[in-house]
Amino acid sequence: MVFRSQYPLSSKNLYRYFRRMLIFKYIIFFNVFFVFGCGCSRSTSDANGTPSAQPSVQHESLNYGYEVVEKYEHDPEAFTQGLVYFNGYLYEGTGLYGYSSVRKVDLATGKVIKQYDLPTRYFGEGITVFSNRLLQLTWQKGLMFAYEIDSFKSLAQYSYDTEGWGLTNDGSHLIMSDGTEVIYFRDPFSFEETGRLRVRDGDRVIKNLNELEFIGGEIWANVWQTDRIARINPNNGNVNGWINLAGLLSDEDRNGRRVDVLNGIAFDGLNQRIFVTGKWWPVLYEIKIVEL
């Protein structure tokens, strides 16, 4: 393309011509920078338009092991889906159709003090306690049940449009998993979604998030079909570290019984105790986390 000056070619007009050309180049440069430079800094969103956490390529998670502090008896018929420590007792949610329940359990003996059995059409999942209400998810029915903490009297039920797996709270919001890489934040009284995170370890998406507990400002999540617990940053979804519980249930503790996977995390905040167990496990463990 040839640009022609509208001025006669005097020295003054040549100066005007080249000045116009320089201004034109600056205009082109800043427009290109605005479109491509600024546009690249926008955060991505999920299908619902909710901003999702971006992978941190430089992120490096820590690795942890465990020490067994104490062992307690645990009902080997309990298909554990949720576990909570509250006011000196364990509360447990169990699964399987026809066997799902919520229970109040004496920690020292493993004895079930109170139990409510769900109708056989429901497969019970994660539980938490909020404002003296025991809350329990169901797997595929899209319903959460609220019970009065002492009597297990039914108070209300709430609906959601995903599967229900794990449930905990941070003191302000309910935190829920559905077996994917997504963590949902929900209002504790309406159960309306207030936010969500995609969980990543660096640039790797972490799926199969299951039973949850909120400990020390982190979301701890069992990863289904593994012996690992992810310690998740609730602000951005990054995995801060991994707890490897391989070998926790020994052959001696198993004692020839049928067992399923690790599932169940409870935290005694007053005494800083961590409890874990699994589906059909005959033992519940108090553990101490150690950095490797």
C-alpha positions as CSV (number, residue, x, y, z in Angstrom):
1,M,0.0,0.0,0.0
2,V,1.3,3.5,-0.9
3,F,0.5,6.5,1.3
4,R,0.5,9.9,-0.6
5,S,0.8,13.2,1.1
6,Q,-1.9,15.8,0.5
7,Y,0.8,18.5,1.0
8,P,3.4,19.8,-1.6
9,L,6.8,18.2,-0.8
10,S,8.4,21.1,1.1
11,S,10.6,20.4,4.1
12,K,7.8,21.6,6.4
13,N,5.2,19.4,4.7
14,L,7.5,16.4,4.8
15,Y,7.8,16.9,8.5
16,R,4.0,17.0,8.8
17,Y,3.7,13.8,6.7
18,F,6.1,11.8,8.7
19,R,4.6,13.0,12.0
20,R,1.2,11.8,10.8
21,M,2.7,8.4,9.9
22,L,4.3,8.0,13.4
23,I,1.0,8.8,15.1
24,F,-0.8,6.3,12.9
25,K,1.7,3.6,13.9
26,Y,1.2,4.3,17.6
27,I,-2.6,4.0,17.2
28,I,-2.2,0.6,15.5
29,F,0.2,-0.6,18.2
30,F,-2.0,0.4,21.2
31,N,-5.1,-1.1,19.6
32,V,-3.4,-4.5,19.0
33,F,-2.0,-4.4,22.6
34,F,-5.5,-3.7,24.1
35,V,-7.2,-6.5,22.1
36,F,-4.6,-9.2,22.7
37,G,-2.8,-8.1,25.8
38,C,-5.7,-7.2,28.0
39,G,-7.9,-10.0,26.6
40,C,-5.4,-12.6,27.7
41,S,-5.7,-11.6,31.4
42,R,-9.4,-12.4,31.7
43,S,-10.3,-15.3,34.0
44,T,-12.0,-18.3,32.5
45,S,-15.5,-19.4,33.5
46,D,-17.3,-22.7,33.8
47,A,-20.6,-23.5,32.0
48,N,-22.5,-21.5,34.6
49,G,-20.4,-18.4,34.1
50,T,-18.7,-18.9,37.5
51,P,-14.9,-18.1,37.5
52,S,-12.9,-21.2,37.9
53,A,-9.5,-21.5,39.5
54,Q,-6.5,-21.5,37.1
55,P,-3.8,-24.1,37.2
56,S,-0.6,-23.0,38.8
57,V,2.2,-24.6,36.8
58,Q,4.8,-23.5,39.4
59,H,2.7,-25.0,42.3
60,E,4.4,-27.8,44.3
61,S,2.3,-29.8,46.8
62,L,3.8,-31.3,49.9
63,N,3.6,-35.0,50.9
64,Y,2.6,-36.3,54.3
65,G,2.5,-39.6,56.1
66,Y,0.9,-40.6,59.4
67,E,1.4,-42.0,62.9
68,V,-1.3,-44.0,64.6
69,V,-2.1,-42.4,68.0
70,E,-5.0,-44.6,69.1
71,K,-7.4,-47.3,67.7
72,Y,-11.1,-47.5,68.5
73,E,-13.7,-50.1,67.7
74,H,-15.9,-49.4,64.6
75,D,-19.0,-51.2,63.5
76,P,-17.8,-53.5,60.6
77,E,-21.3,-53.4,59.1
78,A,-21.1,-49.6,58.7
79,F,-20.6,-48.6,55.0
80,T,-19.1,-45.2,56.1
81,Q,-20.0,-42.3,53.9
82,G,-19.6,-39.4,56.3
83,L,-18.0,-38.8,59.7
84,V,-18.2,-35.9,62.1
85,Y,-16.9,-35.3,65.6
86,F,-19.3,-33.0,67.6
87,N,-19.7,-32.3,71.3
88,G,-17.8,-35.4,72.4
89,Y,-19.4,-37.9,70.1
90,L,-18.9,-39.2,66.6
91,Y,-21.7,-38.8,64.1
92,E,-21.7,-41.2,61.2
93,G,-23.6,-41.4,57.9
94,T,-23.7,-44.8,56.2
95,G,-24.7,-45.9,52.7
96,L,-26.0,-48.7,50.5
97,Y,-29.7,-49.1,49.6
98,G,-31.5,-50.6,52.5
99,Y,-28.6,-50.0,54.9
100,S,-28.3,-46.2,55.0
101,S,-28.5,-44.4,58.3
102,V,-27.3,-41.6,60.5
103,R,-25.8,-42.5,63.8
104,K,-24.5,-41.1,67.1
105,V,-21.5,-43.1,68.3
106,D,-19.6,-43.3,71.5
107,L,-16.0,-42.9,70.5
108,A,-14.4,-44.9,73.3
109,T,-16.5,-48.1,72.8
110,G,-17.7,-47.7,69.2
111,K,-21.2,-48.3,70.5
112,V,-24.1,-46.8,68.5
113,I,-26.1,-44.6,70.9
114,K,-28.8,-43.4,68.5
115,Q,-29.6,-44.4,64.9
116,Y,-32.1,-43.3,62.3
117,D,-32.5,-45.6,59.2
118,L,-33.3,-44.0,55.9
119,P,-36.1,-45.3,53.7
120,T,-34.7,-48.1,51.4
121,R,-35.0,-45.9,48.3
122,Y,-32.2,-43.6,49.6
123,F,-28.4,-44.2,49.5
124,G,-27.0,-42.1,52.3
125,E,-23.8,-40.0,51.7
126,G,-21.8,-37.3,53.4
127,I,-22.8,-35.5,56.6
128,T,-22.0,-32.4,58.6
129,V,-23.3,-30.5,61.6
130,F,-24.3,-26.9,61.3
131,S,-26.3,-24.8,63.8
132,N,-27.3,-27.9,65.8
133,R,-28.6,-29.6,62.7
134,L,-27.3,-32.8,61.3
135,L,-27.2,-32.6,57.5
136,Q,-27.0,-35.6,55.2
137,L,-26.7,-35.9,51.4
138,T,-28.1,-38.7,49.3
139,W,-26.2,-40.2,46.3
140,Q,-28.5,-39.9,43.3
141,K,-31.8,-38.6,44.6
142,G,-30.7,-35.0,44.7
143,L,-31.9,-34.5,48.2
144,M,-30.3,-33.4,51.5
145,F,-32.0,-34.1,54.8
146,A,-31.8,-32.0,57.9
147,Y,-32.2,-33.6,61.3
148,E,-32.4,-32.1,64.9
149,I,-29.0,-33.1,66.3
150,D,-30.2,-34.7,69.6
151,S,-33.4,-36.5,68.5
152,F,-32.7,-37.1,64.8
153,K,-36.2,-35.6,64.2
154,S,-36.6,-34.7,60.5
155,L,-36.6,-30.9,60.1
156,A,-36.4,-30.2,56.4
157,Q,-35.1,-31.4,53.0
158,Y,-33.3,-29.6,50.2
159,S,-32.7,-30.4,46.5
160,Y,-29.7,-30.1,44.3
161,D,-29.0,-31.1,40.7
162,T,-25.8,-33.1,41.0
163,E,-24.9,-36.4,42.8
164,G,-24.1,-36.1,46.5
165,W,-20.8,-37.4,47.9
166,G,-19.1,-35.5,50.6
167,L,-20.2,-32.7,52.9
168,T,-18.5,-30.4,55.5
169,N,-18.6,-26.7,56.5
170,D,-16.2,-23.9,57.2
171,G,-18.4,-22.2,59.8
172,S,-20.1,-20.0,57.2
173,H,-20.8,-22.2,54.2
174,L,-21.6,-25.8,53.5
175,I,-18.9,-27.4,51.3
176,M,-20.0,-30.3,49.0
177,S,-18.4,-32.8,46.6
178,D,-20.2,-34.8,43.8
179,G,-17.5,-37.2,42.8
180,T,-16.0,-34.9,40.2
181,E,-13.2,-32.4,40.5
182,V,-15.7,-29.7,41.6
183,I,-16.1,-28.4,45.1
184,Y,-19.4,-26.5,45.7
185,F,-20.1,-23.8,48.4
186,R,-23.7,-23.6,49.5
187,D,-25.8,-21.5,51.8
188,P,-26.3,-23.5,55.1
189,F,-30.0,-22.7,55.3
190,S,-31.3,-22.5,51.7
191,F,-28.7,-24.8,50.2
192,E,-28.4,-22.5,47.2
193,E,-25.0,-22.6,45.5
194,T,-22.8,-19.6,46.4
195,G,-19.6,-20.6,44.6
196,R,-17.5,-23.4,43.3
197,L,-13.9,-24.5,42.7
198,R,-12.2,-26.9,40.4
199,V,-9.5,-28.8,42.2
200,R,-6.0,-29.1,40.7
201,D,-2.6,-30.2,41.7
202,G,-0.5,-27.9,39.4
203,D,-1.9,-28.4,36.0
204,R,-3.5,-31.8,36.8
205,V,-7.3,-32.0,37.6
206,I,-8.1,-34.1,40.6
207,K,-11.4,-36.0,40.2
208,N,-13.3,-38.5,42.4
209,L,-13.4,-36.1,45.4
210,N,-15.4,-37.9,48.1
211,E,-15.8,-37.5,51.9
212,L,-14.8,-34.0,53.2
213,E,-13.6,-32.4,56.4
214,F,-12.6,-28.8,57.0
215,I,-9.3,-28.7,59.1
216,G,-7.0,-25.8,59.8
217,G,-8.4,-23.6,57.0
218,E,-8.2,-26.4,54.4
219,I,-10.7,-28.7,52.8
220,W,-9.5,-32.3,53.3
221,A,-11.0,-34.7,50.7
222,N,-10.8,-38.5,50.4
223,V,-10.0,-39.4,46.8
224,W,-12.3,-42.3,46.0
225,Q,-10.6,-45.7,45.4
226,T,-7.3,-44.4,46.8
227,D,-5.6,-44.3,50.2
228,R,-4.9,-40.6,49.8
229,I,-6.4,-37.4,51.2
230,A,-6.0,-34.1,49.3
231,R,-5.5,-31.0,51.4
232,I,-7.2,-28.3,49.3
233,N,-6.9,-24.5,49.4
234,P,-10.5,-23.2,49.7
235,N,-9.6,-19.9,47.9
236,N,-8.3,-21.3,44.6
237,G,-8.7,-25.0,44.5
238,N,-5.0,-25.8,44.6
239,V,-3.9,-29.0,46.4
240,N,-1.5,-27.9,49.1
241,G,-0.5,-31.4,50.0
242,W,-1.2,-35.1,49.9
243,I,-1.6,-37.5,52.9
244,N,-0.8,-41.1,52.1
245,L,-2.6,-43.5,54.4
246,A,-1.5,-46.7,52.6
247,G,-1.2,-49.6,55.0
248,L,-3.3,-48.0,57.7
249,L,-5.7,-50.9,58.0
250,S,-3.3,-53.7,58.7
251,D,-4.1,-57.4,58.2
252,E,-4.2,-57.8,61.9
253,D,-6.8,-55.1,62.3
254,R,-8.8,-56.4,59.4
255,N,-8.9,-59.8,61.0
256,G,-10.1,-61.5,57.8
257,R,-13.2,-59.3,57.4
258,R,-14.6,-58.0,54.2
259,V,-13.6,-54.3,53.8
260,D,-14.0,-51.5,51.2
261,V,-12.1,-48.3,50.6
262,L,-10.8,-45.6,53.0
263,N,-13.7,-43.1,53.6
264,G,-14.4,-41.0,56.6
265,I,-12.5,-38.0,58.2
266,A,-13.5,-36.4,61.5
267,F,-11.8,-33.5,63.4
268,D,-11.9,-32.7,67.1
269,G,-11.0,-29.0,66.9
270,L,-10.9,-28.6,70.7
271,N,-8.2,-31.3,71.2
272,Q,-6.8,-31.2,67.7
273,R,-7.5,-34.8,67.0
274,I,-7.9,-36.4,63.6
275,F,-10.0,-39.6,63.1
276,V,-10.2,-41.7,59.9
277,T,-11.9,-45.0,59.0
278,G,-13.3,-46.7,55.9
279,K,-16.3,-48.6,54.6
280,W,-16.9,-51.8,56.6
281,W,-13.7,-51.2,58.5
282,P,-13.7,-52.8,62.0
283,V,-11.3,-50.1,63.3
284,L,-11.4,-46.3,63.6
285,Y,-8.0,-44.6,63.9
286,E,-6.8,-41.5,65.6
287,I,-3.8,-40.3,63.6
288,K,-1.1,-37.7,63.6
289,I,0.0,-36.2,60.3
290,V,3.8,-36.1,59.7
291,E,5.5,-34.3,56.8
292,L,7.7,-36.6,54.7
